[in-house]
Amino acid sequence: MDEVETETQGVDETKMRSDLLWRITSSSPPPTRFLLLSSFFLLLHLISSTASDTPTAYDELLEYDFPVGLLPKGVTGYDLNKKTGEFKAYMKETCSFKIQGYDIKYKSND
């Protein structure tokens, strides 16, 4: 009889463990936590997508197969007329340098 009770007791313990494991793994987070996390990730996605929607002046140069080195670092904005190809870059400080015998000077817009 003791052997039968031990087998039954072992089965009951196994069933209890599996029930407990199922409850732990299938429990969902509270709705408020889920809502907060979802809102946070949605906000991050919106911020990153709007920031990357507007190309930089350097992106525009690459789009037209120009090297980004044509513009100095620190360009804060630009205007591009896609019909005429006129391109204006804006920066806070004047920048000048010499390359292959050419004197290049970028004036600030302030």
N, C-alpha and C positions, 0 to 999 in steps of 0.2 A: 503494500500500500504506500509506503513511503516513497517508492520509486515513481509511482503514478502521480502523487502530489507534487514531487519535485519537477516532473516534466510539465505539469499543468502550470505550476508557479513560474517556470522558465518561459513558457509561452506567454503568460500574462505580462511578465516583465518586458519581454521583447515587444509586445503590442503597445504597452505603455510608453516605451522609449520611442517607438516609431511614431506614435500619436504626438508625443511631445516635440519630436524633431519636426514633424509636419507643421505643427502650430507655430514653432519658432521661425521656420523658413518661409511660411506662407503668410505671416503677419505683415500687413502693409503699414507704411508710416501713417501717422495721423494726417487727416486731410489738410490741416493748416500748414504742416511742414511741406507736404507735397506741393501745395499751392505756392508757397513762398519760394521753394526751389525752382519750380517751373517758371515763375515770374522772373526770378533772378537770371536764369539761363536765357530766357526770351529777351530780356533787357540787354544782356551781353551780346547776343546775336545781332540785335538791332543796332547797337553802337558800333560793332565791328563792321557790319555791312554798310552803314551809311558813311563811315570813315573811308572805306575802300571804294565806294562808288565814284568818288570824284578823283580822277587821275591827277597826279602831281605834274609839274612842268617837266620833270625828268622822265616820267612815264610817257608824256606826249612826244618828247624827243625820240625815245625808243620806238614809239608807234610809227614814226616817219623815218626810221632807220638812221637816225643821227645818234652820235655817241653822247652819253649824259655828261661827259667832260666838257661839252661846249658851254655849260652853265657852271658858275662857281657854286660852292655849297652855300646854303642859306637863302635860297630863293623862297620867298614867302607866298607868292601867287603868280598867276599868269593870265593872259588873255590870248585866245587863239581864234582867228577868223578862218574857219574851215573852207570858205569859198575862195578867199584871196591868199591864204597861207600866211597872213601877217601874224606874227607871234611877238608878244611882249611879256617879259619876265619882270617881276617886282622883287626887290630886296631892300633891306634896311640900311646897308652900308655900301659905300663905293668899293669896288674891287678892281685892281689892275695887275696885269702880269704880262710877261713876254713869252711867246712860244714860236719857235721856228722863224725868228726874225720879225715877227709881228708884235706890235704893242697892242694889247687888248685891255680895254677899260670898260667896266660896267659901272654906271652911275646909279646911286640909290634914288629912290622915288620920293624921299622925304625932303 
